[in-house]
Amino acid sequence: MATLTSAASGTPEAASGGTGAGKAGRGAAARRTDSERLFNRVTLGVLIALALLWLVPLAWAFATSVRPPGELATNPTSWVADNPTLANYREVLSAGRIPYWYVNSFITAALTTLLSVFTASLAAFALSRLRFRYRRPVFLAILAGVMIPPQLLMIPHFLTLQATGMLNTYWAVILPQVPNVVAVFVFKQFFDGIPVELTDAARADGASWLRIYWQIVMPLSRPAISAVTIFVFVWTWNNFLWPLLAVTDPQMMTLPVGLTSVQDAFGLPQAQLMASAVLGALPLLTVFLFFQRRIVEGIAGTGLK
Amino acid sequence: MSTAPMSTARTTTARTGTAAGQAARTTGSRWTASGMLLPFGAFYVVFLLGPLVYTAVAGFFNGSLVKGGLGDWVGLKNYAEAFGAPEFWSSLGNTLWFTVLTTVPLIVLALALALMTDRFSRGKWFFRLAFFAPFMLPSSVISLLFMWIYADEIGLAQATVKLLGGQAPPSWLGDPNWAMISIAAATVWWTVGFNFVIYLAALQEIPREVHEAAAMDGAGPWQRLRLVVVPMLGRATTLVAVLQLVASLKVFDQIYMMTNGGPEDSTRPSLLYVYQTGFTDSRTGYASTVSLLLFVIILLISLVWFALIRRTEKEA
């Protein structure tokens, strides 16, 4: 931030200095445009080439997934299917468990997100609006939680859920993923920006803090809620290590964990494996296409602002 | 910045109010605050803080999944074993090797892509789609894609090398010298979009006038980049580097699926070592010791992240 702030405060002088120099150096600017245009063209070429390269793995998976098994055997590395078919998808969807995994992933990710958003926003509201002793230490203690990597807690998590008999249930997948420190941080940042006059006025009218949270602050916090919802949902949907341990019953697996068993247990032919991969990619790719701007802003905002 | 004067103003108003009213307000607040913090606090204690303490304690016992419970006190025996185990050191070495292989390109490439994209006002959505979309995918999809691409004989990667005139391309995932590099390349493809997006946002914060002023002063595109733009991205770079280091040190998913640590343990990272000792060998005590050692390493790096967040929080 230090660099950004100093740069921002330095802007007015830099800009005014620039206009002065501009009047004097118009000839130099004209000479520069040619090289600048060439530079831009080269950049654009490199960028497009890289972007296309980046699309290769997904395109390749799709190209493989629509080829009939016989074709794949004779010429494995071909981009074109002579007789494109959706048979691999039909096969995987009817014989495999992918539909179950979709449902399991959706339920666990949605419930985790709901609980995360609710608990984090309520805590953040208390930290932002209420005055109580140890407020600062409590907040710092919560923030310090970003330094605890949940992956390293797999053993105690496993023992806890085993002891309570919850392994192989949705709750086993959900509960350890609920406490989300970054969500508290994002909510508190947002709540701090809501004018105190608004909540103080409601307070003077005799509204309880809980009511202020639910009826005033939360409705004003749609941007924060949607940012947190999207990133917690995506993170939970994609989480791998914990659901791998929590669930061993194939019927109860989440999509990412289930997809590994496709490789191990069923020994499917490549075209069907790629059809599974494409089906595994589809839900979040769709989410991304719909919420591209939100997601990108969410990521940029979480870390930087 | 803005919260500090506001909160002072609020305390002054509170002080000028009647003593009784103020007392009612603070006691009311205290109970409300506890109640509002309770749901999050309960999850935090049961699933973050508690397990961390448990891990620290269990590292001094010989607990196992078979017998259950903490097991018997063994003092520093687990630590002595970890420091003497070649597997511990090799997995740590593999983790660091993966970290080097991914962190450097993930920062440099993301920055380069963002700088190039930032030059164009149209078509940004296409580049964002191409570079960021893979980041949305689950690790198992990435693994399936790249196991097919890296497959011996029939895979796209070997076929491309042959097409370009290479004689005998290596077995990408089967050769101990290449397996980690191949996994790192797949990881760069998968996650570069995240850093790209952060850099792109940071670049958009740089006011237009700064570019123009530098251009007017006679700086060419390359000079402007090196002397004006890159130095202004210091904060974004710190953030990206810290997040990247922490993520790389915790690498597990794609390695578990693509090679499961092989060939010859050449790709087994620390977290897979924890998983294997804890759940394959059922030695939860020893696995806790290794977890704690790994935690200490990650903690040192996360402290920088924590400091960043705190500073942001104070400035807001």
Interface residues (C-beta under 8 A of the other chain):
Chain A: M1 A2 T3 L4 A7 A8 T11 A14 A15 G17 G18 T19 A21 G22 G25 A28 A29 R32 S35 E36 F39 N40 T43 L44 V46 L47 L50 A51 L52 W54 L55 V56 P57 L58 W60 A61 T64 P76 T77 L115 F118 T119 A120 L122 A123 F125 A126 L127 L130 R131 F132 R133 R135 V138 L140 I142 L143 A144 G145 V146 M147 I148 P149 P150 Q151 L152 L153 M154 I155 P156 H157 F158 L159 T160 L175 P176 V178 P179 V181 V184 F185 K188 Q189 D192 G193 V196 D200 S208 W209 L210 Y213 V234 W237 N238 F240 L241 L245 L255 P256 V257 L259 T260 V262 Q263 Q270 L273 M274 S276 A277 G280 A281 L284 L285 V287 F288 Q292 I295 V296 E297 I299 A300 G301 G303 L304 K305
Chain B: S2 T3 M6 R10 T11 A14 T26 S29 R30 T32 A33 S34 M36 L37 P39 F40 G41 F43 Y44 V46 F47 L48 L49 G50 P51 L52 Y54 T55 A58 G68 L113 M116 T117 R119 F120 W125 F126 F127 R128 L129 A130 F131 F132 A133 P134 M136 L137 P138 S139 S140 V141 S143 L144 L145 F146 M147 W148 I149 A151 E153 I154 G155 L156 A159 W189 F194 V197 I198 L200 A201 A202 E205 I206 P207 E209 V210 E212 A213 A214 A215 M216 D217 G218 G220 P221 P231 M232 L233 G234 R235 A236 L239 L243 V246 K250 F252 D253 Y256 M257 L271 V274 Y275 G278 F279 T284 A287 S288 S291 L294 F295 I298 L299 S302 L303 W305 F306 I309 R310 R311 T312 E313 E315 A316
